[in-house]
Amino acid sequence: MSIPLLILIDSVQDYLPLIESQGFRPILATTDQTRAQAIQDHGAGIRAVLTRGATGLRADEMAALPQLSIVCSLGVGYENIDLAAAHARGIEVTNGPGANAVSVADHAMALLLGAARRLPQADAWVRQGHWSGFMGPQVSGKRLGILGLGTIGLEIARRGANGFGMSVGYYNRRARPESGHTYFDNPRALAAESDFLVVATPGGAGTHHLVDAGVLEALGRDGYLINIARGSVVDTDALIAALAEKRIAGAGLDVVDGEPTIPDALKQLDNVVLTPHSAGRSPEAVAATVALFLENATAHFAGKPVLTPVRDANLVAA
């Protein structure tokens, strides 16, 4: 008999036949309304949930799923999965560290280049019938700061150092001397020595508003902020003010606190590049994350250890 699997994310729709072939019965519910309805209609039998960090799974939803034994986050994040409730019930939680790191790092560099060289604005300008140049700073040889030197942060550092000859500094919960990059013990000090500051930390309480007005002030009028992590890591009001008052040069954001609702004040600025939380959504990344999910889920239901368990409820920079 197939295992009822509640799927709360839309990026895996092309993989439903594969998921079914591995012994699961997908129940797709990707909006708040269908999610609540699916739990009401199928909750008694659901044994597994596939979600992601931003989408999460609440304690009250777990309580409505008496047969639930595993929750899988498709990506590395798990900040909105109630780990305390899951662990209290003995529910296994897994995530997908590293599976989409290459795609996310590529996207980070695309945002960095797009913001610095004003590529979206230049494209729109040409389409309006104009043909005059846009000025933007050179990226090669500049200073790259990375908040969170985990798997994704290391991939970004490699691109910056090896591809663009950038000097790389980082802030992390612990120093990583083996990386060969320069460690800073606080985000403000890192920002002060960065031309481009890239946010690559997990979300959650431990990193909430890690980038605040002080960090943005330290980044300075010629600095750029890139966020491919979680919107909650950046104080959005402080960022909007810094961009509007030209206290930083620009930003490239794949995530915004409160997404998919984006503040009008942010959308109206001409020195920010926005993408819809799509950094990890390359075909290669989705295939890799789905494969890891299936390995974890099939191992769990076969009574074997999962590959990537989430054990620590404290979300801090990896």
Salt bridges, closest charged atoms under 4 A:
ASP10 OD1 - ARG281 NH1 3.44
ASP60 OD1 - ARG58 NE 2.89
GLU61 OE2 - ARG35 NE 2.77
GLU61 OE2 - ARG58 NH1 3.37
GLU79 OE2 - ARG230 NE 2.36
GLU92 OE2 - ARG311 NH1 2.69
ASP106 OD1 - ARG159 NE 2.82
ASP123 OD2 - ARG127 NE 2.63
GLU155 OE1 - ARG158 NH2 2.80
GLU155 OE1 - ARG159 NH1 2.59
GLU178 OE2 - ARG176 NE 3.07
GLU193 OE1 - ARG143 NH1 3.45
ASP195 OD1 - ARG143 NH2 3.12
GLU217 OE1 - ARG247 NH1 3.39
ASP222 OD1 - ARG221 NH1 3.84
ASP235 OD2 - HIS209 ND1 3.87
GLU245 OE1 - ARG247 NE 2.72
ASP254 OD1 - HIS107 NE2 3.59
GLU259 OE2 - HIS277 ND1 2.45
ASP264 OD1 - LYS267 NZ 3.43
